[in-house]
Amino acid sequence: VAEAAGIRFVTTSGASYYGDTGPTPVTEATEVPELGPFGPAARAETELAATRGGIVIRPGIVYGRSGSKPMVYSLGGVRQRGRAGYVNDAHAISTVHVDDLADLYVLALTADAPPATLLGASGTVAMKDVMVAASDGMGLAQPPEAIDADTARNSFAVLGHYASMDMRLDASLTRERLGWSPTRPALVEELRSGSYAATSTETVGREGTA
């Protein structure tokens, strides 16, 4: 019905479908592991988009405007613990500002593009750098520390989950096909001095020790 009415079908899943990407980024051509937990869902998405002439968008970690439940819950864990932490220097995540992602959806809905699976990612950042920026933005007295994977997962929600694995995305084809050009501040900027930064060191100190 939607296709007959000239309406573009767009659906969303997530980059978590790919699991631990390792140091090599996945691309729009990368297939979700068939035998993994998301294999059947990914196949159904692709088939649905193809039959309806639509687009599947798989975003990285969404941030910005002091929102996004994964970011809010993760940063809440940092505040409650009173100290940020990371597992090692190597792991990294791909991210996208919510306003840049909104631009991508508009393009997906309006551009004359063939059915495709696209990636919503504007940058990749090391988890250690994320935690350093979060600590700076909150004005925490103690610097981030190296911790084990279980402590990270139990303390920092989604960010803790990715503290011991990689989620690296290369969205070059998405940019090329749709003319998408992300321009908003990077995650570390948002954490250090943007929408997630604390209003005062005193306030964060109280939250961190509660």
Backbone as CSV, one residue per row, in Angstrom:
resi,resn,N_x,N_y,N_z,CA_x,CA_y,CA_z,C_x,C_y,C_z
1,VAL,0.826,-1.202,0.000,0.000,0.000,0.000,0.867,1.261,0.000
2,ALA,1.862,1.266,0.894,2.726,2.444,0.991,3.477,2.688,-0.307
3,GLU,3.998,1.612,-0.908,4.764,1.763,-2.143,3.873,2.269,-3.272
4,ALA,2.647,1.749,-3.336,1.727,2.169,-4.383,1.362,3.635,-4.243
5,ALA,1.382,4.132,-2.996,1.052,5.534,-2.743,2.256,6.445,-2.891
6,GLY,3.392,5.884,-3.270,4.596,6.684,-3.439,5.301,7.013,-2.142
7,ILE,5.086,6.205,-1.112,5.714,6.429,0.193,6.893,5.487,0.352
8,ARG,8.039,6.024,0.701,9.237,5.201,0.889,9.168,4.474,2.234
9,PHE,9.435,3.175,2.212,9.466,2.360,3.420,10.869,2.407,4.025
10,VAL,10.978,2.835,5.286,12.258,2.890,5.991,12.084,2.215,7.352
11,THR,12.991,1.322,7.690,12.936,0.657,8.982,14.285,0.747,9.688
12,THR,14.274,0.579,11.000,15.490,0.725,11.809,15.746,-0.533,12.613
13,SER,17.002,-0.947,12.663,17.410,-1.985,13.616,18.577,-1.423,14.397
14,GLY,19.699,-2.105,14.425,20.825,-1.567,15.176,22.136,-2.210,14.779
15,ALA,23.210,-1.506,15.013,24.534,-2.024,14.677,24.930,-3.182,15.584
16,SER,24.227,-3.357,16.700,24.523,-4.486,17.583,24.269,-5.821,16.886
17,TYR,23.514,-5.797,15.784,23.280,-7.022,15.011,24.593,-7.686,14.597
18,TYR,25.633,-6.882,14.392,26.897,-7.422,13.887,27.752,-8.053,14.979
19,GLY,27.393,-7.837,16.230,28.201,-8.367,17.322,29.530,-7.648,17.436
20,ASP,30.523,-8.322,17.972,31.858,-7.739,18.120,32.518,-7.683,16.746
21,THR,32.734,-6.475,16.256,33.286,-6.328,14.899,34.788,-6.560,14.850
22,GLY,35.459,-6.483,16.021,36.905,-6.521,16.003,37.464,-5.216,15.464
23,PRO,38.753,-5.154,15.145,39.368,-3.894,14.710,38.993,-3.451,13.306
24,THR,38.414,-4.342,12.498,38.053,-4.005,11.122,36.584,-3.593,11.063
25,PRO,36.290,-2.374,10.621,34.894,-1.918,10.595,34.030,-2.735,9.640
26,VAL,32.767,-2.908,10.009,31.809,-3.482,9.067,31.353,-2.378,8.123
27,THR,30.857,-2.768,6.963,30.357,-1.821,5.980,28.901,-2.176,5.647
28,GLU,28.312,-1.415,4.753,26.946,-1.686,4.340,26.813,-3.049,3.669
29,ALA,27.922,-3.577,3.159,27.896,-4.874,2.481,28.097,-6.042,3.437
30,THR,28.455,-5.767,4.680,28.703,-6.833,5.652,27.388,-7.504,6.040
31,GLU,27.372,-8.819,6.006,26.166,-9.550,6.379,26.181,-9.884,7.869
32,VAL,25.024,-9.804,8.480,24.878,-10.207,9.878,25.089,-11.721,9.948
33,PRO,25.851,-12.208,10.947,26.084,-13.653,11.048,24.780,-14.443,11.019
34,GLU,24.680,-15.361,10.074,23.447,-16.124,9.866,23.060,-16.933,11.106
35,LEU,24.052,-17.475,11.786,23.777,-18.325,12.938,23.754,-17.553,14.256
36,GLY,23.961,-16.239,14.199,23.935,-15.431,15.409,22.508,-15.144,15.856
37,PRO,22.346,-14.508,17.004,20.994,-14.259,17.543,20.148,-13.325,16.691
38,PHE,20.803,-12.481,15.861,20.044,-11.522,15.058,19.953,-11.913,13.588
39,GLY,20.482,-13.082,13.243,20.485,-13.508,11.851,19.104,-13.531,11.212
40,PRO,18.125,-14.207,11.820,16.785,-14.255,11.211,16.138,-12.880,11.085
41,ALA,16.285,-12.037,12.105,15.687,-10.694,12.053,16.311,-9.862,10.950
42,ALA,17.638,-9.947,10.816,18.326,-9.186,9.770,17.888,-9.641,8.390
43,ARG,17.732,-10.939,8.207,17.295,-11.460,6.904,15.873,-10.982,6.581
44,ALA,15.012,-10.984,7.588,13.636,-10.526,7.377,13.596,-9.047,7.022
45,GLU,14.419,-8.254,7.676,14.497,-6.816,7.371,14.906,-6.585,5.929
46,THR,15.953,-7.265,5.527,16.478,-7.082,4.176,15.449,-7.476,3.129
47,GLU,14.779,-8.594,3.355,13.768,-9.057,2.412,12.584,-8.096,2.360
48,LEU,12.189,-7.582,3.514,11.062,-6.660,3.563,11.381,-5.361,2.830
49,ALA,12.592,-4.835,3.077,12.988,-3.603,2.393,13.049,-3.807,0.890
50,ALA,13.557,-4.964,0.476,13.683,-5.237,-0.958,12.316,-5.338,-1.623
51,THR,11.383,-6.025,-0.983,10.070,-6.203,-1.595,9.271,-4.904,-1.599
52,ARG,9.554,-4.004,-0.664,8.822,-2.736,-0.606,9.619,-1.571,-1.189
53,GLY,10.790,-1.879,-1.729,11.607,-0.814,-2.295,12.108,0.145,-1.240
54,GLY,12.410,-0.362,-0.059,12.746,0.496,1.064,14.183,0.421,1.527
55,ILE,14.427,0.989,2.701,15.772,1.116,3.247,15.789,0.683,4.710
56,VAL,16.820,-0.046,5.085,17.086,-0.423,6.475,18.231,0.447,6.981
57,ILE,18.046,1.086,8.113,19.111,1.895,8.710,19.550,1.253,10.022
58,ARG,20.852,1.025,10.161,21.420,0.469,11.388,22.360,1.508,12.007
59,PRO,21.880,2.253,12.993,22.713,3.291,13.610,23.700,2.705,14.610
60,GLY,24.766,3.473,14.839,25.663,3.181,15.950,25.053,3.719,17.234
61,ILE,25.884,4.011,18.236,25.404,4.581,19.486,24.939,6.014,19.230
62,VAL,23.671,6.284,19.513,23.103,7.605,19.273,23.311,8.485,20.510
63,TYR,23.675,9.733,20.287,23.910,10.666,21.391,23.435,12.053,20.989
64,GLY,23.461,12.973,21.944,23.157,14.367,21.655,21.914,14.872,22.350
65,ARG,21.858,16.209,22.539,20.732,16.884,23.194,20.480,16.332,24.595
66,SER,21.530,15.877,25.257,21.520,15.334,26.622,20.574,14.153,26.771
67,GLY,20.214,13.515,25.646,19.282,12.411,25.688,19.885,11.108,25.215
68,SER,19.011,10.198,24.750,19.351,8.847,24.334,19.483,7.970,25.576
69,LYS,18.538,7.053,25.765,18.546,6.226,26.973,19.868,5.502,27.204
70,PRO,20.482,4.909,26.152,21.777,4.249,26.408,22.822,5.194,27.011
71,MET,22.872,6.431,26.516,23.843,7.381,27.049,23.471,7.831,28.458
72,VAL,22.201,8.132,28.677,21.761,8.614,29.990,21.996,7.558,31.054
73,TYR,21.622,6.307,30.762,21.820,5.240,31.740,23.302,4.972,31.986
74,SER,24.082,4.993,30.918,25.518,4.731,31.059,26.210,5.817,31.887
75,LEU,25.895,7.070,31.600,26.496,8.169,32.341,25.982,8.209,33.773
76,GLY,24.736,7.760,33.967,24.230,7.641,35.326,25.046,6.654,36.133
77,GLY,25.505,5.581,35.482,26.360,4.615,36.160,27.698,5.217,36.557
78,VAL,28.243,6.077,35.679,29.500,6.754,36.008,29.301,7.660,37.226
79,ARG,28.203,8.421,37.221,27.930,9.318,38.353,27.767,8.545,39.658
80,GLN,27.006,7.460,39.599,26.749,6.692,40.813,28.036,6.078,41.367
81,ARG,28.875,5.597,40.466,30.138,4.989,40.895,31.131,6.049,41.357
82,GLY,31.008,7.258,40.779,31.910,8.334,41.152,33.235,8.306,40.429
83,ARG,33.374,7.389,39.479,34.621,7.277,38.722,34.370,6.502,37.442
84,ALA,34.858,7.009,36.332,34.724,6.322,35.049,35.759,5.217,34.948
85,GLY,35.527,4.293,34.028,36.467,3.193,33.855,36.455,2.658,32.440
86,TYR,37.518,2.012,32.053,37.622,1.414,30.722,38.404,0.115,30.858
87,VAL,38.186,-0.807,29.917,38.831,-2.115,30.003,40.239,-2.084,29.433
88,ASN,40.402,-1.485,28.266,41.749,-1.286,27.715,41.706,-0.157,26.691
89,ASP,42.833,0.129,26.098,42.933,1.272,25.187,42.407,0.978,23.783
90,ALA,42.155,-0.289,23.459,41.941,-0.661,22.060,40.491,-0.607,21.612
91,HIS,39.552,-0.909,22.484,38.167,-1.044,22.051,37.553,0.299,21.666
92,ALA,36.685,0.275,20.643,36.110,1.517,20.125,34.680,1.291,19.665
93,ILE,33.903,2.387,19.649,32.514,2.329,19.194,32.292,3.393,18.123
94,SER,31.356,3.109,17.227,30.942,4.106,16.243,29.664,4.771,16.747
95,THR,29.566,6.071,16.518,28.491,6.859,17.103,27.859,7.778,16.062
96,VAL,26.725,8.368,16.440,26.071,9.335,15.553,25.248,10.299,16.396
97,HIS,25.380,11.582,16.100,24.583,12.591,16.788,23.135,12.474,16.321
98,VAL,22.188,12.648,17.241,20.778,12.458,16.922,20.318,13.377,15.784
99,ASP,20.865,14.583,15.702,20.460,15.495,14.624,21.007,15.048,13.273
100,ASP,22.231,14.514,13.267,22.776,13.964,12.023,21.973,12.740,11.591
101,LEU,21.561,11.929,12.559,20.753,10.752,12.234,19.397,11.169,11.670
102,ALA,18.824,12.231,12.222,17.561,12.740,11.687,17.722,13.165,10.228
103,ASP,18.841,13.803,9.923,19.111,14.180,8.529,19.164,12.945,7.633
104,LEU,19.766,11.873,8.153,19.871,10.646,7.375,18.488,10.074,7.066
105,TYR,17.591,10.120,8.039,16.235,9.609,7.800,15.502,10.434,6.750
106,VAL,15.686,11.735,6.805,15.043,12.586,5.801,15.547,12.227,4.402
107,LEU,16.847,12.039,4.282,17.424,11.670,2.994,16.937,10.300,2.541
108,ALA,16.855,9.361,3.497,16.393,8.014,3.157,14.958,8.036,2.648
109,LEU,14.159,8.937,3.197,12.752,9.031,2.808,12.543,9.766,1.490
110,THR,13.467,10.656,1.152,13.235,11.533,0.001,14.156,11.284,-1.186
111,ALA,15.311,10.687,-0.946,16.270,10.514,-2.037,15.823,9.413,-2.995
112,ASP,16.210,9.550,-4.225,15.922,8.531,-5.234,17.048,7.502,-5.173
113,ALA,16.923,6.574,-4.213,17.970,5.577,-3.995,17.363,4.182,-4.033
114,PRO,18.120,3.184,-4.483,17.604,1.813,-4.545,17.490,1.215,-3.142
115,PRO,16.754,0.109,-2.991,16.680,-0.570,-1.695,18.079,-0.896,-1.181
116,ALA,18.289,-0.705,0.104,19.634,-0.916,0.649,19.600,-1.003,2.164
117,THR,20.654,-1.570,2.714,20.916,-1.508,4.156,21.995,-0.470,4.362
118,LEU,21.707,0.547,5.174,22.624,1.658,5.385,23.065,1.723,6.846
119,LEU,24.195,2.358,7.072,24.742,2.489,8.415,24.704,3.945,8.872
120,GLY,24.181,4.173,10.061,24.147,5.516,10.621,25.290,5.707,11.594
121,ALA,26.432,6.122,11.089,27.608,6.338,11.933,28.422,7.491,11.367
122,SER,28.765,8.429,12.233,29.512,9.603,11.772,30.947,9.616,12.276
123,GLY,31.274,8.750,13.227,32.635,8.727,13.753,32.859,7.523,14.637
124,THR,34.124,7.201,14.883,34.499,6.085,15.754,35.448,6.610,16.809
125,VAL,35.224,6.212,18.062,36.008,6.742,19.170,36.363,5.623,20.144
126,ALA,37.572,5.671,20.687,38.009,4.679,21.663,37.219,4.821,22.956
127,MET,36.857,3.701,23.567,36.101,3.746,24.813,36.864,4.485,25.901
128,LYS,38.181,4.371,25.918,38.957,5.108,26.913,38.749,6.610,26.747
129,ASP,38.752,7.095,25.498,38.548,8.525,25.253,37.139,8.960,25.658
130,VAL,36.155,8.086,25.451,34.786,8.383,25.880,34.742,8.580,27.384
131,MET,35.371,7.673,28.120,35.328,7.737,29.572,36.134,8.922,30.123
132,VAL,37.224,9.255,29.481,37.989,10.438,29.890,37.143,11.693,29.693
133,ALA,36.473,11.805,28.546,35.631,12.970,28.274,34.457,13.042,29.240
134,ALA,33.843,11.891,29.546,32.729,11.863,30.499,33.192,12.317,31.874
135,SER,34.349,11.855,32.278,34.898,12.237,33.583,35.183,13.724,33.642
136,ASP,35.748,14.263,32.570,36.033,15.703,32.514,34.739,16.509,32.566
137,GLY,33.734,16.073,31.798,32.484,16.806,31.747,31.742,16.821,33.071
138,MET,31.897,15.755,33.846,31.245,15.678,35.145,32.066,16.328,36.250
139,GLY,33.307,16.637,35.942,34.172,17.223,36.952,34.515,16.256,38.074
140,LEU,34.636,14.978,37.744,34.951,13.983,38.764,36.377,14.169,39.272
141,ALA,36.551,13.980,40.559,37.857,14.213,41.174,38.877,13.172,40.737
142,GLN,38.448,11.921,40.574,39.379,10.848,40.219,39.338,10.591,38.713
143,PRO,40.483,10.380,38.101,40.522,10.113,36.661,39.988,8.712,36.373
144,PRO,39.621,8.425,35.123,39.166,7.077,34.765,40.245,6.041,35.075
145,GLU,39.797,4.842,35.413,40.723,3.774,35.766,40.506,2.554,34.887
146,ALA,41.541,1.734,34.758,41.425,0.474,34.042,40.700,-0.525,34.948
147,ILE,39.634,-1.160,34.425,38.837,-2.099,35.203,38.609,-3.364,34.388
148,ASP,38.068,-4.406,35.029,37.786,-5.633,34.295,36.438,-5.529,33.586
149,ALA,36.209,-6.431,32.636,35.020,-6.364,31.791,33.730,-6.503,32.590
150,ASP,33.703,-7.381,33.588,32.490,-7.576,34.379,32.119,-6.306,35.142
151,THR,33.105,-5.634,35.707,32.843,-4.389,36.428,32.296,-3.337,35.480
152,ALA,32.864,-3.258,34.289,32.397,-2.286,33.298,30.951,-2.548,32.917
153,ARG,30.622,-3.804,32.619,29.252,-4.138,32.208,28.253,-3.868,33.335
154,ASN,28.650,-4.149,34.555,27.748,-3.970,35.689,27.605,-2.509,36.106
155,SER,28.565,-1.676,35.722,28.577,-0.291,36.200,28.082,0.716,35.181
156,PHE,28.346,0.480,33.898,28.143,1.538,32.911,27.166,1.185,31.798
157,ALA,26.223,0.279,32.069,25.139,-0.022,31.123,25.682,-0.275,29.720
158,VAL,25.141,0.410,28.711,25.515,0.145,27.323,26.992,0.414,27.076
159,LEU,27.503,1.520,27.615,28.926,1.805,27.422,29.783,0.727,28.061
160,GLY,29.319,0.182,29.177,30.045,-0.913,29.805,30.035,-2.162,28.957
161,HIS,28.916,-2.397,28.268,28.816,-3.553,27.381,29.857,-3.477,26.276
162,TYR,30.064,-2.270,25.745,31.025,-2.109,24.656,32.446,-1.828,25.142
163,ALA,32.638,-1.810,26.443,33.975,-1.542,26.965,34.943,-2.681,26.680
164,SER,34.414,-3.881,26.443,35.295,-5.021,26.193,35.088,-5.608,24.798
165,MET,34.480,-4.821,23.897,34.300,-5.278,22.525,34.292,-4.072,21.590
166,ASP,34.312,-4.336,20.305,34.309,-3.263,19.313,32.977,-3.212,18.583
167,MET,32.570,-1.993,18.234,31.451,-1.782,17.330,31.889,-0.691,16.355
168,ARG,32.615,-1.100,15.345,33.195,-0.166,14.370,32.422,-0.249,13.055
169,LEU,31.951,0.894,12.607,31.153,0.966,11.388,31.788,1.926,10.394
170,ASP,31.802,1.545,9.135,32.263,2.412,8.050,31.063,2.730,7.175
171,ALA,30.545,3.946,7.296,29.325,4.344,6.579,29.634,5.102,5.291
172,SER,30.753,4.817,4.668,31.147,5.544,3.456,30.113,5.414,2.344
173,LEU,29.571,4.211,2.161,28.608,4.002,1.087,27.306,4.759,1.368
174,THR,26.919,4.820,2.636,25.716,5.572,3.007,25.887,7.044,2.642
175,ARG,27.040,7.596,2.957,27.303,9.007,2.616,27.269,9.212,1.108
176,GLU,27.867,8.280,0.380,27.949,8.413,-1.071,26.581,8.299,-1.725
177,ARG,25.799,7.332,-1.305,24.506,7.094,-1.942,23.502,8.212,-1.682
178,LEU,23.505,8.730,-0.449,22.485,9.702,-0.075,23.011,11.130,0.025
179,GLY,24.315,11.318,-0.108,24.869,12.656,0.068,24.805,13.116,1.517
180,TRP,24.923,12.165,2.430,24.823,12.462,3.867,26.153,13.009,4.367
181,SER,26.115,14.150,5.043,27.336,14.782,5.559,27.128,15.208,7.014
182,PRO,27.424,14.336,7.977,27.258,14.684,9.394,28.126,15.875,9.769
183,THR,27.554,16.812,10.534,28.277,18.037,10.897,28.234,18.350,12.396
184,ARG,27.473,17.599,13.176,27.307,17.953,14.590,28.532,17.574,15.415
185,PRO,28.637,18.118,16.652,29.805,17.841,17.496,29.983,16.347,17.763
186,ALA,31.240,15.934,17.855,31.561,14.544,18.156,31.153,14.209,19.592
187,LEU,31.068,12.923,19.883,30.640,12.479,21.214,31.526,13.036,22.315
188,VAL,32.833,13.017,22.124,33.716,13.501,23.193,33.480,14.983,23.478
189,GLU,33.138,15.756,22.452,32.833,17.173,22.663,31.542,17.333,23.460
190,GLU,30.529,16.534,23.123,29.263,16.589,23.845,29.443,16.200,25.310
191,LEU,30.315,15.246,25.556,30.546,14.795,26.928,31.359,15.798,27.728
192,ARG,32.358,16.360,27.090,33.283,17.231,27.818,32.700,18.619,28.066
193,SER,32.019,19.194,27.071,31.562,20.572,27.240,30.207,20.847,26.605
194,GLY,29.531,19.815,26.116,28.260,19.999,25.443,27.068,19.628,26.296
195,SER,26.090,18.969,25.690,24.809,18.763,26.347,24.864,17.827,27.547
196,TYR,25.886,16.961,27.628,25.963,16.036,28.758,26.817,16.552,29.907
197,ALA,27.538,17.630,29.681,28.429,18.139,30.718,27.630,18.608,31.924
198,ALA,28.170,18.391,33.105,27.480,18.792,34.337,27.427,20.305,34.452
199,THR,26.405,20.796,35.138,26.287,22.239,35.323,27.285,22.750,36.344
200,SER,27.737,21.876,37.224,28.739,22.287,38.201,29.443,21.070,38.768
201,THR,30.684,21.250,39.163,31.441,20.166,39.777,30.797,19.721,41.075
202,GLU,30.257,20.690,41.832,29.645,20.387,43.118,28.462,19.431,42.946
203,THR,27.614,19.701,41.943,26.437,18.862,41.712,26.840,17.449,41.357
204,VAL,27.816,17.324,40.456,28.253,15.998,40.037,28.899,15.268,41.193
205,GLY,29.648,15.980,42.016,30.273,15.353,43.172,29.258,14.724,44.087
206,ARG,28.141,15.416,44.309,27.097,14.870,45.178,26.475,13.645,44.533
207,GLU,26.218,13.720,43.222,25.623,12.583,42.537,26.567,11.387,42.541
208,GLY,27.840,11.672,42.368,28.808,10.574,42.282,28.998,9.845,43.578
209,THR,28.720,10.471,44.696,28.945,9.826,45.981,27.662,9.377,46.635
210,ALA,26.523,9.534,45.922,25.226,9.180,46.520,25.110,7.676,46.725
